[in-house]
Amino acid sequence: MLSETSQSVVQRSKALYESRHRAEYEKLYMNKYLSIEPESGQLFLGDSMDDAINAAMEAFPDRLTFTLQIGNSAALHLGVLVL
């Protein structure tokens, strides 16, 4: 379970993305990765999840960020495929 702080970062980051960036980024950067630092509103785009996260961590090493894959509901899927 996420802490209240982590939940807040997720909620604020998703709201920022939905309200200001989704339409443009889904046209220009489909399937790339985006880390969002919600305090500053700064966005970090990368070809991989690592690229986006590392750029965010370099700029804000002491802050939590939220990362998504543009155009997808999740950046990472965990689970088992059962046939």
C-alpha positions as CSV (number, residue, x, y, z in Angstrom):
1,M,0.0,0.0,0.0
2,L,1.2,3.5,-0.8
3,S,1.8,6.0,1.9
4,E,-0.3,9.1,2.0
5,T,2.6,11.1,0.6
6,S,3.0,8.8,-2.3
7,Q,-0.7,8.8,-3.0
8,S,-0.7,12.5,-3.1
9,V,2.2,12.6,-5.6
10,V,0.3,10.2,-7.8
11,Q,-2.9,12.1,-7.6
12,R,-1.4,15.5,-8.2
13,S,0.9,14.3,-11.0
14,K,-2.0,12.6,-12.8
15,A,-4.2,15.7,-12.5
16,L,-1.4,17.9,-13.9
17,Y,-0.9,15.5,-16.8
18,E,-4.6,15.2,-17.6
19,S,-5.4,18.9,-17.3
20,R,-2.3,20.4,-19.1
21,H,-0.4,17.9,-21.1
22,R,-2.2,14.7,-22.1
23,A,-3.6,15.9,-25.5
24,E,-0.4,17.4,-26.7
25,Y,1.9,14.6,-25.4
26,E,-0.2,11.8,-26.8
27,K,0.0,13.4,-30.3
28,L,3.8,14.0,-30.1
29,Y,5.3,11.4,-27.8
30,M,3.1,8.2,-27.8
31,N,4.7,5.3,-25.9
32,K,7.6,7.4,-24.5
33,Y,7.9,7.7,-20.8
34,L,7.2,10.8,-18.7
35,S,8.2,11.5,-15.1
36,I,6.3,14.3,-13.4
37,E,7.5,16.2,-10.3
38,P,4.2,17.7,-9.0
39,E,5.6,20.4,-6.7
40,S,7.4,22.2,-9.6
41,G,5.2,20.8,-12.4
42,Q,8.4,19.9,-14.3
43,L,8.2,17.0,-16.8
44,F,11.0,14.7,-17.8
45,L,10.5,12.8,-21.1
46,G,12.5,9.7,-22.0
47,D,12.7,6.9,-24.5
48,S,12.8,4.5,-21.6
49,M,11.4,4.5,-18.1
50,D,15.0,4.7,-16.8
51,D,15.7,7.8,-18.9
52,A,12.7,9.6,-17.6
53,I,13.2,8.6,-14.0
54,N,17.0,9.3,-14.0
55,A,16.4,12.8,-15.5
56,A,13.8,13.5,-12.7
57,M,16.1,12.2,-10.0
58,E,19.0,14.3,-11.3
59,A,16.9,17.5,-11.1
60,F,15.1,16.6,-7.9
61,P,17.0,14.0,-5.9
62,D,15.0,14.5,-2.7
63,R,11.5,14.5,-4.2
64,L,9.1,11.8,-5.2
65,T,7.9,11.7,-8.9
66,F,5.3,9.8,-10.8
67,T,6.2,8.0,-14.1
68,L,3.8,6.9,-16.8
69,Q,4.1,5.6,-20.4
70,I,2.4,8.1,-22.6
71,G,-0.8,6.7,-24.2
72,N,-1.0,3.7,-21.8
73,S,-2.8,3.3,-18.5
74,A,0.3,2.0,-16.8
75,A,4.1,2.3,-17.3
76,L,4.7,-1.2,-16.1
77,H,2.5,-4.3,-16.0
78,L,3.1,-7.0,-13.4
79,G,1.4,-10.3,-13.4
80,V,1.0,-13.6,-15.1
81,L,-0.6,-14.5,-18.3
82,V,-2.8,-17.5,-18.0
83,L,-3.9,-19.3,-21.1
